[in-house]
Amino acid sequence: MGVIDMSNPPTKDFFASPALSLSLAGIFRDAGAAAAAAAAASMEVEEGDEGSGGGGGGSSKREDTVEISSENSGPARSRSEDDLLDHDDDEDDGDKTKKKKRKKYHRHTAEQIREMEALFKESPHPDEKQRQQLSKQLGLAPRQVKFWFQNRRTQIKAIQERHENSLLKQEMEKLRDENKAMRETIKKACCPNCGTATTTKDGSMTTEEQQLRIENAKLKAEVEKLRTVIGKYPPGAATTGSCSAGNDQENRSSLDFYTGIFGLEKSRIMEIVNQAMEELKKMATASEPLWVRSVETGREILNYDEYVKEFPVENSSNGRPKRSIEASRETRVVFVDLPRLLQSFMDVNQWKEMFPCIISKAATVDVICNGEGPNKNGAVQLMFAEQQMLTPLVPTREVYFVRYCKQLSAEQWAIVDVSIDKVEENIDASLVKCRKRPSGCIIEDKSNGHCKVTWVEHLECQKTTVHTMYRTVISSGLAFGARHWMATLQLQCERVVFFMATNVPTKDSTGVATLAGRKSILKLAQRMTSCFCHAIGASSYHTWNKVSSKTGEDIRVSSRKNLNDPGEPLGVIVCAVSSVWLPVSPDLLFDFLRDEARRAEWDIVSNGGPVQSIANLAKGQDRGNAVTIQTMKSKENSMWMLQDSCTNAFESMVVFAPVDISGMQSVITGCDSSNMAILPSGFSILPDGIESRPLVITSKHEKNTDAEGGSLLTIAFQILTNSSPTAKPTMESVESVNTLISCTLRNIKTSLQCEDC
């Protein structure tokens, strides 16, 4: 219970250098000559033969217990490694009649300690030659010098860990206090009966409440990062000081980090998820009149009148804002075996990696039941997810829900998600704008690593203002519906199959000679695309500012600082995003943008020069799903560009980034690509949601591009404006990305003959 599982990268040591470690140790060290005297009295090392120790015949009993004090950072008392081994041998030796020898101990003088301290500051890990020289200078055995340095390093490390732990405690306590104060402020500004905001004469309370919510969201992100850092310490080590004095007797779950107490009994939770499981099975298998197929679009539509007759529905008019219902169902076969698919749903990190274009943040807030066996049959866990579209124009959806995994038969499993009112009330009802009615998927295991998946997505969302360009695609249920989830799942499963394949045809893997090189490139491309999806959405990770381009388009700009992530360039990064509608079919637009032969028509970086593909790796059945390495040659220099193109039934992406030529050549040979810095830019293409009936009915299965409507194109560029993380974004950098987007959009419209849009 109470485990937070987030997907942030591990935090590095705060004190990496020896000099910084010593300066930290100085915080705890007493000043003056008393420190040297105390150090001389506190350091003990073994005196005797270098060859003695360890073996059973040379075992001995300790006279004194020697420990490193947590309150003293001066030279600690230490024993040789051999003495420790001797002590262990004594415990295992059954012959107690054998005579024991007493070890002789030697105290270092203050002069010896000062000399060793001086060398330690310069070189905490002296080599053999340095140890020999120092031992002769001080009149000590080389082993004594070696063990002194070992003990000193151990002591410094312990001091660092205590200090880090103390800092984390303080930060966590500060965030919790600020979060509590904000909740109290919002609570005072709401009516105790209906929960709505009280009106004021000047209307300033509404603005203040909105600002507090923004700050609260930022604090949530900071708390998530701190949880990851605290995870490397023993349970309770970093949270002991954060507990309230009056709540020690209560069993509080990790949902406290979000604002409340998960107060439902386990039996009640199991009753709710079992009811949701029964509803999901009926929703997945029922046909008419519950589901009716649309003549215009061919998609299934939920008959809500029949749904109300079949399933109990709570009255949503009890003080809540008006909500809209989104329901959809999709069935497809995916190329993945059952255990791997189940693990992708129950492991929050794998779940987020499987759907990078939909999920911007996710967490396992609480584990209610661990389940049985490797597939976690019967597992129940409380989860949080932030769902996004690949544009800053559409707000994200935050949803808390309970996920339940259950085996229905020998070959059939089910995953059901359902929101619970009690959880929402304890979190912050004002922030929960989206709830999950029983949703999920029925998974049927087929032969040869295939699974048939029936996905049901049933949402209840608060009505909000949506940008006019995306109003149709959202109201139709396409943006967050089952079709989008299933298309993404199918694409990701194909990618895994092509990644693991060992018998890839030559036509699907040109320019790369080894299997290791192919895997390394595909892994780098996947990381690039995931970073792109993470960078351009409306997640609370980002703060977007609106600016107008020279050609009239609205551009959103945000900045961030990369301090230590080796996967991106270090420094200040500016990201600019713009979304436009084009009267071109999504397929035509995707083929135009991914074609290296036509790249010079829109890419101003190429300066109209020739672009050639030097490697092409297929990663799916559709020819549009491929990773390519392109070279751009000019009179001055040559540039390599890594491009990842993805397409499915709902969404297409073309993501690219310039790469270091020598680094990319090593990746092609099969070297690890995880530390290769890359900064992606690219395009996201969606249908505009306006689907119409085909003008001609024919037996041939052909695409009718005239009936496909237009495209919603999101273009994003990221640039490194300063290699110093302490710098700030400048107006010149904003102007640069502004010009880059404006010129690229103008070139695309000119090439596709839609300049008037």
C-alpha positions in Angstrom: 0.0 0.0 0.0 1.1 3.5 -0.6 3.6 2.9 -3.4 4.1 5.7 -5.9 5.4 4.5 -9.2 6.5 7.3 -11.5 8.6 7.2 -14.8 11.0 10.0 -14.1 14.7 9.4 -14.7 16.9 8.6 -11.6 18.4 11.5 -9.8 22.2 11.7 -9.8 24.3 12.4 -6.8 24.2 16.0 -5.6 27.9 15.8 -4.7 29.8 14.2 -7.5 33.3 15.7 -7.0 35.7 14.9 -4.1 36.3 18.7 -3.5 32.6 19.3 -3.1 32.3 16.2 -0.8 35.1 17.6 1.4 33.5 21.0 1.6 30.2 19.4 2.7 32.1 17.3 5.3 33.5 20.6 6.6 30.0 21.7 7.6 30.0 19.0 10.3 33.6 19.2 11.4 34.8 21.1 14.4 37.2 24.0 13.6 40.7 24.6 15.0 43.4 22.3 16.4 40.9 20.4 18.5 39.7 18.6 15.3 43.2 17.3 14.6 43.6 16.1 18.1 40.3 14.4 18.1 41.0 12.8 14.8 44.3 11.4 16.1 42.5 9.8 19.0 39.7 8.4 16.9 41.7 6.5 14.2 42.8 3.0 14.8 44.4 0.7 12.2 45.9 -2.8 12.4 49.5 -3.1 13.1 51.2 -6.4 12.1 52.3 -8.5 9.2 50.9 -7.6 5.7 50.4 -11.3 5.0 48.4 -12.0 8.2 44.7 -11.8 8.6 41.8 -13.5 6.8 42.6 -17.2 7.0 41.1 -19.5 9.5 44.3 -20.1 11.4 44.9 -16.4 11.7 41.6 -15.5 13.1 41.3 -13.3 16.1 38.8 -11.7 18.4 38.2 -7.9 18.5 39.0 -6.1 21.6 36.9 -3.0 20.8 33.9 -2.3 18.7 34.9 0.4 16.1 32.2 2.3 14.3 31.8 5.5 12.3 29.8 8.1 14.3 27.0 9.7 12.4 27.6 13.0 14.3 31.4 13.3 13.7 32.8 13.9 10.3 36.4 13.9 11.4 38.7 10.9 10.8 36.8 7.9 12.1 37.9 4.8 13.9 38.7 2.0 11.5 40.0 -1.5 11.4 41.7 -3.4 8.7 39.8 -5.5 6.3 41.6 -8.6 7.5 40.4 -7.9 11.1 36.8 -8.0 9.8 37.4 -11.2 8.0 39.0 -12.7 11.1 36.0 -11.8 13.2 33.6 -13.5 10.7 35.8 -16.6 10.7 35.6 -16.7 14.5 31.8 -16.9 14.4 31.9 -19.8 11.9 34.7 -21.7 13.6 33.3 -24.4 15.8 36.6 -25.2 17.5 36.4 -22.9 20.6 39.3 -24.6 22.3 41.9 -23.1 19.9 43.9 -20.3 21.4 43.0 -16.8 20.2 45.6 -14.2 19.5 45.0 -10.6 20.3 45.6 -8.1 17.5 47.7 -5.1 18.3 46.4 -1.7 17.2 48.2 1.5 16.3 46.9 5.0 16.7 47.9 7.4 13.9 49.6 10.6 14.9 48.1 14.0 14.1 51.0 14.6 11.6 50.2 11.3 9.8 46.5 12.2 9.6 47.2 15.7 8.2 49.4 14.2 5.4 46.9 11.6 4.5 44.1 14.2 4.5 46.1 16.4 2.2 46.5 13.6 -0.3 42.8 12.6 0.1 41.8 16.1 -1.0 43.8 15.8 -4.2 43.2 12.1 -4.9 40.5 10.1 -2.9 41.6 7.0 -4.8 45.4 6.9 -4.8 47.2 4.3 -6.9 49.7 1.8 -5.7 52.7 4.1 -6.3 51.2 6.9 -4.3 50.4 4.6 -1.4 53.9 3.2 -1.4 55.4 6.7 -1.4 53.1 7.9 1.4 53.7 4.9 3.5 57.5 5.4 3.4 57.1 9.1 4.2 54.9 8.4 7.2 56.5 5.2 8.4 53.3 3.1 7.9 52.6 -0.1 6.1 51.0 0.3 2.6 48.0 -1.7 3.9 47.5 0.8 6.7 47.4 3.6 4.2 45.1 1.7 1.9 42.6 0.9 4.7 42.7 4.5 6.0 41.6 5.8 2.6 38.9 3.1 2.4 37.5 4.2 5.7 37.7 7.9 4.8 35.7 7.4 1.6 33.1 5.4 3.4 32.7 8.2 6.0 32.4 10.9 3.4 29.7 8.9 1.6 27.7 8.4 4.8 27.8 12.2 5.4 26.6 12.9 1.9 23.7 10.6 2.2 22.6 12.0 5.5 22.8 15.5 4.1 20.8 14.6 1.0 18.2 12.9 3.1 17.9 16.0 5.3 17.4 18.3 2.2 14.7 16.0 0.8 12.9 16.0 4.0 12.9 19.8 4.1 11.7 20.1 0.5 8.9 17.6 1.0 7.7 19.2 4.2 7.7 22.6 2.5 5.7 21.4 -0.5 3.1 19.6 1.7 2.6 22.8 3.8 2.2 25.0 0.7 -0.3 22.5 -0.8 -2.3 22.3 2.4 -2.4 26.1 2.6 -3.7 26.3 -1.0 -6.4 23.8 -0.3 -7.6 25.7 2.7 -7.7 28.9 0.7 -9.8 27.3 -2.0 -12.1 25.7 0.6 -12.8 29.0 2.2 -13.7 30.5 -1.2 -16.3 27.8 -1.9 -19.9 27.4 -0.6 -20.1 24.6 2.0 -23.4 23.4 0.6 -22.9 23.2 -3.1 -19.1 23.4 -3.4 -19.2 26.2 -6.1 -17.1 29.4 -5.8 -18.7 32.2 -3.9 -19.1 35.5 -5.8 -17.4 38.7 -4.8 -18.0 42.2 -5.7 -14.9 42.6 -7.8 -14.7 39.1 -9.0 -11.1 38.8 -7.8 -11.7 35.5 -6.0 -12.2 33.5 -9.3 -8.8 34.7 -10.6 -7.1 33.9 -7.3 -8.6 30.4 -7.3 -7.4 29.8 -10.8 -3.9 30.9 -9.9 -3.9 28.6 -6.9 -4.9 25.7 -9.0 -2.1 26.4 -11.4 0.4 26.5 -8.5 -1.1 23.3 -7.1 -0.5 21.5 -10.4 3.1 22.7 -10.4 3.5 21.4 -6.9 2.2 18.0 -7.9 4.9 17.7 -10.6 7.6 18.7 -8.0 6.3 16.1 -5.5 6.4 13.4 -8.3 10.0 14.2 -8.9 10.8 14.1 -5.2 9.1 10.7 -4.8 11.5 9.3 -7.4 14.5 10.7 -5.5 13.3 9.5 -2.2 12.7 6.0 -3.7 16.5 5.3 -3.4 16.3 5.6 0.4 14.9 2.9 2.8 11.1 3.0 3.4 10.2 5.8 5.8 13.7 7.3 5.7 12.6 10.5 3.9 9.0 10.8 5.1 9.3 10.3 8.9 9.6 14.0 9.5 6.6 14.7 7.2 3.9 12.9 9.2 1.4 14.8 11.2 1.5 14.3 14.9 -2.1 13.4 15.3 -2.4 10.9 12.5 0.2 8.3 13.4 -2.5 5.8 14.3 -4.2 6.1 10.9 -3.3 3.9 8.0 -2.9 6.7 5.4 -2.3 5.7 1.8 0.0 7.4 -0.7 -3.0 9.3 -2.0 -2.2 11.8 0.8 0.4 13.3 -1.5 -2.5 14.4 -3.8 -4.6 15.8 -0.9 -6.8 13.3 0.8 -7.3 9.9 2.4 -8.4 6.9 0.5 -11.2 6.0 2.9 -13.0 3.1 1.2 -12.9 -0.4 2.6 -11.3 -3.0 0.5 -14.5 -5.0 0.3 -16.4 -2.0 -1.1 -13.7 -1.4 -3.7 -13.9 -5.1 -4.8 -17.6 -4.8 -5.0 -17.3 -1.7 -7.3 -14.7 -3.2 -9.6 -16.6 -6.5 -9.9 -19.7 -4.6 -11.0 -17.6 -2.6 -13.5 -16.2 -5.9 -14.8 -19.7 -7.2 -15.5 -20.7 -4.0 -17.3 -17.5 -4.1 -19.4 -18.2 -7.7 -20.5 -21.7 -6.7 -21.7 -20.5 -3.5 -23.3 -17.8 -5.4 -25.2 -20.0 -8.3 -26.5 -23.5 -6.7 -27.0 -24.7 -5.7 -30.4 -27.9 -3.8 -31.4 -29.8 -2.1 -29.9 -27.1 -1.2 -27.4 -24.6 -0.4 -30.2 -25.7 1.0 -33.6 -23.4 1.2 -36.5 -23.3 4.6 -38.3 -24.1 4.6 -42.0 -22.0 7.7 -42.6 -18.8 6.8 -40.7 -19.0 3.1 -40.2 -18.2 3.5 -36.5 -20.3 2.1 -33.7 -22.4 4.5 -31.7 -23.8 3.8 -28.2 -27.6 4.0 -27.9 -27.7 5.8 -24.5 -31.4 5.2 -24.0 -30.7 1.4 -24.1 -27.7 1.9 -21.9 -29.7 3.6 -19.1 -32.2 0.7 -19.3 -29.5 -1.9 -19.0 -27.1 -0.4 -16.4 -27.7 1.8 -13.3 -26.7 5.4 -13.8 -26.3 7.9 -11.1 -28.0 11.3 -11.4 -25.2 13.7 -12.4 -27.2 16.8 -11.6 -26.3 16.9 -7.9 -24.4 20.1 -8.0 -21.9 19.0 -10.6 -21.3 21.0 -13.7 -22.9 19.8 -16.9 -21.0 16.8 -18.3 -20.9 15.2 -21.7 -20.8 11.4 -22.4 -18.2 9.9 -24.8 -18.5 6.2 -25.6 -16.8 4.2 -28.3 -15.8 0.6 -29.1 -13.1 -0.9 -31.4 -12.0 -4.5 -32.0 -8.6 -5.4 -33.6 -5.9 -8.1 -33.7 -2.5 -7.1 -32.3 0.9 -8.7 -32.7 1.8 -9.4 -29.1 1.6 -12.3 -26.7 -0.8 -12.3 -23.8 1.7 -12.0 -20.9 3.5 -9.1 -22.4 0.3 -7.2 -23.1 -1.1 -7.7 -19.6 2.2 -6.5 -18.1 2.0 -3.4 -20.3 -1.3 -2.5 -18.7 -0.4 -3.3 -15.1 3.1 -1.7 -15.1 2.5 2.1 -15.2 5.9 2.8 -16.8 5.3 0.3 -19.7 1.7 1.6 -20.1 3.0 5.2 -20.5 5.7 4.0 -23.0 3.0 2.1 -25.0 0.9 5.2 -25.5 3.3 8.2 -25.6 1.0 10.3 -27.8 -2.0 10.0 -25.4 -0.5 9.8 -21.9 1.7 12.7 -20.7 1.8 11.7 -17.1 0.8 8.5 -15.2 1.3 7.1 -11.7 0.3 4.1 -9.6 -1.1 5.9 -6.6 -2.0 2.9 -4.4 -1.8 -0.9 -4.7 -5.0 -2.4 -3.2 -4.4 -6.0 -4.2 -1.2 -7.4 -5.8 -2.9 -10.3 -7.6 -1.7 -13.8 -8.2 0.8 -15.3 -10.6 3.0 -13.6 -13.2 0.0 -12.1 -15.0 -1.4 -10.6 -11.7 -4.8 -12.2 -11.8 -7.0 -10.2 -9.4 -4.7 -7.2 -9.1 -6.4 -3.9 -8.1 -4.6 -0.6 -8.1 -5.5 3.1 -7.9 -4.0 5.0 -10.8 -3.7 8.6 -12.1 -3.3 9.6 -15.7 -3.0 12.9 -17.6 -4.3 12.4 -21.2 -3.3 14.8 -23.9 -3.5 15.7 -27.6 -0.4 16.6 -29.5 -1.1 20.3 -29.4 -1.1 23.0 -26.7 -4.5 24.2 -27.9 -6.5 21.3 -26.2 -6.4 21.1 -22.4 -5.3 17.8 -20.9 -7.6 15.5 -19.0 -6.7 14.4 -15.5 -8.4 11.2 -14.4 -8.2 9.0 -11.3 -9.4 5.5 -11.6 -9.1 2.0 -10.2 -7.7 -0.7 -12.6 -8.7 -4.3 -12.2 -7.1 -7.3 -14.0 -9.0 -10.6 -14.1 -8.8 -13.9 -15.9 -12.2 -14.7 -17.4 -11.3 -18.1 -18.9 -8.3 -20.1 -20.0 -7.8 -17.9 -23.0 -9.5 -14.7 -22.1 -8.6 -11.8 -19.7 -10.1 -8.5 -19.0 -8.7 -5.1 -17.8 -11.3 -2.7 -16.5 -10.9 0.9 -15.4 -13.5 2.8 -13.3 -13.5 6.1 -11.4 -14.8 6.0 -7.8 -16.6 9.0 -6.2 -15.0 8.6 -2.8 -11.5 8.9 -4.3 -12.4 12.0 -6.2 -13.9 13.7 -3.2 -10.7 13.0 -1.2 -8.4 14.3 -3.9 -9.8 17.6 -5.1 -13.2 17.5 -6.8 -12.6 20.9 -8.4 -9.7 19.5 -10.4 -11.4 16.3 -11.5 -13.0 17.2 -14.8 -13.1 13.7 -16.3 -14.4 10.4 -14.9 -14.2 6.9 -16.3 -17.3 4.9 -16.4 -16.5 1.1 -16.7 -14.0 1.1 -19.6 -11.1 -1.2 -20.6 -10.5 -4.1 -22.9 -11.3 -7.8 -23.3 -8.2 -9.7 -24.4 -8.4 -13.1 -26.1 -5.3 -15.1 -26.6 -4.8 -16.3 -30.2 -2.1 -18.6 -31.7 1.3 -17.5 -32.8 1.7 -14.5 -30.5 -1.5 -12.7 -31.5 -4.3 -11.3 -29.3 -7.8 -10.1 -30.2 -8.5 -7.0 -28.3 -12.0 -5.4 -27.9 -11.6 -1.9 -26.4 -14.4 0.0 -24.8 -13.8 3.7 -23.8 -16.7 5.3 -21.8 -16.0 8.8 -20.3 -18.0 11.4 -18.5 -16.3 14.8 -19.0 -17.1 18.3 -17.8 -18.1 20.5 -20.7 -15.3 23.0 -21.4 -14.5 25.5 -24.1 -12.5 23.9 -26.9 -10.6 25.5 -29.7 -12.8 25.6 -32.9 -10.3 23.6 -34.9 -10.5 20.7 -32.6 -14.2 20.9 -31.5 -15.4 18.4 -34.1 -12.7 15.8 -33.5 -13.2 15.9 -29.7 -17.0 16.0 -29.7 -17.1 13.0 -32.0 -15.1 11.0 -29.5 -12.1 10.4 -31.9 -9.5 12.3 -29.9 -9.7 10.2 -26.7 -11.9 7.3 -28.0 -11.3 3.5 -28.4 -10.2 4.0 -32.0 -7.3 6.1 -31.1 -6.2 3.8 -28.2 -6.5 0.7 -30.4 -4.6 2.3 -33.4 -1.8 3.3 -31.1 -1.6 -0.1 -29.4 -1.5 -1.9 -32.8 1.3 0.4 -34.1 3.4 0.0 -30.9 3.0 -3.8 -31.0 4.2 -3.8 -34.6 7.2 -1.7 -33.6 8.1 -4.3 -31.0 7.8 -7.1 -33.4 10.1 -5.4 -36.0 12.5 -4.5 -33.2 12.9 -8.1 -32.0 12.9 -9.7 -35.5 16.1 -11.4 -36.6 15.1 -12.3 -40.1 14.3 -8.8 -41.5 14.2 -8.7 -45.4 16.9 -6.7 -47.0 14.4 -4.3 -48.5 13.2 -3.4 -45.0 16.7 -2.7 -43.6 18.9 -0.8 -46.1 22.1 1.0 -45.1 22.6 -0.9 -41.8 24.7 -4.1 -41.9 24.2 -5.6 -38.4 21.2 -6.6 -36.3 22.7 -4.7 -33.3 23.0 -1.5 -35.4 19.4 -1.8 -36.5 18.1 -2.2 -32.9 20.2 0.7 -31.7 18.8 3.0 -34.3 15.2 1.9 -33.7 15.7 2.5 -30.0 17.1 6.0 -30.5 14.2 6.8 -32.9 11.6 5.6 -30.3 13.2 7.8 -27.6 13.2 10.8 -30.0 9.5 10.4 -30.8 8.5 10.0 -27.1 10.4 13.2 -26.3 8.6 15.0 -29.1 5.2 13.9 -27.8 6.2 14.9 -24.3 7.3 18.4 -25.4 4.4 19.7 -27.4 1.2 18.9 -25.4 -0.7 21.0 -22.9 0.6 19.1 -19.9 1.2 20.9 -16.6 4.9 20.2 -17.2 4.9 23.2 -19.6 3.9 26.9 -19.4 2.9 28.2 -22.9 2.9 31.8 -23.9 1.0 33.0 -27.0 2.7 35.0 -29.6 1.7 36.0 -33.2 3.7 35.1 -36.2 4.5 37.4 -39.0 2.0 35.6 -41.2 -0.8 35.7 -38.7 -0.7 32.2 -37.1 -0.9 31.8 -33.4 2.3 30.3 -32.0 2.7 28.9 -28.4 6.2 29.2 -27.0 7.7 27.6 -23.8 11.2 27.1 -22.4 12.9 24.7 -20.1 16.3 24.0 -18.7 18.1 20.7 -19.1 20.6 20.4 -16.2 21.7 16.8 -16.3 19.7 14.7 -18.8 22.3 13.2 -21.3 19.5 12.4 -23.8 19.1 16.1 -24.6 21.6 19.0 -25.1 22.4 20.7 -21.8 21.2 24.3 -21.5 18.2 26.4 -22.2 15.7 24.9 -24.7 12.9 26.9 -26.4 10.0 25.0 -28.0 7.5 26.7 -30.4 4.3 25.0 -31.6 1.6 26.1 -34.0 -1.5 24.3 -35.2 -3.3 25.0 -38.4 -6.1 23.5 -40.6 -5.2 22.6 -44.2 -7.6 21.5 -46.9 -5.5 18.4 -47.7 -6.2 14.8 -46.8 -4.0 13.4 -43.9 -2.5 10.7 -46.1 -1.4 13.2 -48.7 0.1 15.5 -46.2 1.9 12.7 -44.4 3.4 11.4 -47.6 4.6 14.9 -48.6 6.3 15.6 -45.3 8.1 12.3 -44.9 9.4 12.1 -48.5 13.1 13.0 -48.5 12.9 13.9 -52.2 10.5 16.8 -51.4 12.1 17.8 -48.1 13.9 20.8 -49.7 10.5 22.3 -50.6 9.6 23.0 -47.0 12.8 22.6 -44.9 14.6 26.0 -44.8 17.6 24.3 -43.1 18.4 22.4 -46.2 18.7 25.7 -48.2 17.2 23.9 -51.2 20.1 21.5 -51.4 19.7 17.8 -52.2 18.6 15.4 -49.5 19.6 11.7 -49.7 18.6 8.7 -47.6 21.5 6.6 -46.5 19.6 4.2 -44.3 15.9 3.1 -44.2 14.6 0.7 -41.5 11.0 -0.5 -41.6 9.2 -0.8 -38.3 5.7 -1.7 -39.3 3.6 -3.2 -42.1 2.6 0.2 -43.5 5.4 1.6 -45.7 5.0 4.9 -43.9 6.2 3.4 -40.6 10.0 3.7 -41.0 13.1 5.2 -39.6 15.5 6.9 -42.0 18.9 8.6 -41.8 19.1 11.5 -44.3 22.1 13.5 -45.3 22.0 17.1 -46.5 25.0 18.3 -48.4 26.0 21.9 -48.9 29.1 23.8 -50.0 30.1 24.5 -46.4 29.3 21.3 -44.6 27.3 18.1 -44.4 24.5 17.4 -42.0 22.8 14.1 -40.9 19.2 14.0 -39.9 17.4 11.1 -38.1 13.7 10.9 -39.1 11.0 8.7 -37.6 7.7 8.5 -39.4 4.6 6.9 -37.9 1.1 6.4 -39.2 -2.1 4.6 -38.1 -5.8 4.8 -38.7 -6.1 8.0 -36.6 -2.9 9.8 -36.3 0.4 10.4 -38.2 3.7 11.9 -37.1 7.0 12.9 -38.8 9.7 13.5 -36.2 13.3 14.5 -37.0 16.4 15.8 -35.3 19.9 16.7 -36.5 22.5 14.2 -35.1 26.2 14.2 -34.7 27.8 12.3 -37.6 30.5 10.5 -35.7 28.0 9.6 -32.9 25.5 8.3 -35.4 28.1 6.2 -37.1 28.9 4.4 -33.8 25.1 3.9 -33.3 24.9 2.3 -36.8 27.6 -0.2 -35.7 25.5 -1.2 -32.7 26.8 1.0 -29.9 24.5 2.1 -27.1 22.4 5.2 -28.1 20.9 6.1 -24.7 23.4 8.9 -24.0 23.3 10.4 -27.4 21.9 14.0 -27.1 19.1 14.7 -29.4 16.5 17.5 -29.7 13.5 16.5 -31.9 11.2 18.7 -34.0 8.4 17.6 -36.3 4.8 17.3 -37.3 1.6 15.8 -36.0 -1.2 15.2 -38.4 -4.9 14.4 -37.5 -8.1 14.2 -39.5 -10.3 17.2 -38.9 -13.1 14.9 -37.8 -15.5 15.9 -40.7 -16.3 12.5 -42.2 -18.9 12.3 -44.9 -20.7 9.5 -46.8 -18.7 8.3 -49.9 -20.0 9.8 -53.2 -19.7 6.5 -55.0 -20.4 2.9 -53.7 -18.1 0.3 -55.2 -17.0 -3.3 -54.4 -13.4 -2.3 -54.6 -11.7 -1.3 -51.3 -10.2 2.0 -52.2 -9.7 5.2 -50.3 -11.9 8.1 -51.4 -9.7 11.1 -50.6 -12.5 13.5 -51.6 -14.6 12.4 -48.6 -11.8 12.5 -46.1 -12.0 16.2 -45.3 -9.0 18.2 -44.2 -6.1 17.9 -41.8 -5.1 19.4 -38.5 -1.4 20.0 -38.7 0.7 20.7 -35.6 4.2 21.9 -36.3 6.8 22.1 -33.6 10.5 23.2 -33.5 12.9 23.0 -30.5 16.2 24.9 -30.5 19.0 25.2 -27.9 19.4 28.9 -27.2 22.1 28.8 -24.7 24.4 26.0 -23.5 24.5 27.4 -20.0 21.5 26.1 -17.8 21.7 29.3 -15.7 20.9 31.5 -18.7 17.4 32.9 -19.5 15.5 32.8 -22.8 15.9 35.9 -24.9 13.6 37.7 -27.3 16.1 36.8 -30.1 15.5 33.1 -29.5 11.8 33.5 -29.6 12.0 35.5 -32.8 14.2 32.7 -34.3 11.7 29.9 -33.7 8.9 32.3 -34.7 10.5 32.8 -38.1 11.3 29.1 -38.4 7.7 28.1 -38.0 6.3 30.9 -40.2 8.7 30.1 -43.1 8.0 26.4 -42.9 4.3 26.8 -42.9 4.4 29.2 -45.8 6.6 26.7 -47.8 4.2 23.8 -47.0 1.1 25.8 -48.1 2.9 26.9 -51.3 3.9 23.3 -52.2 0.4 22.0 -51.5 -1.3 24.9 -53.3 -3.3 26.1 -50.4 -1.8 29.5 -49.7 -5.2 31.1 -49.0 -5.9 29.0 -45.9 
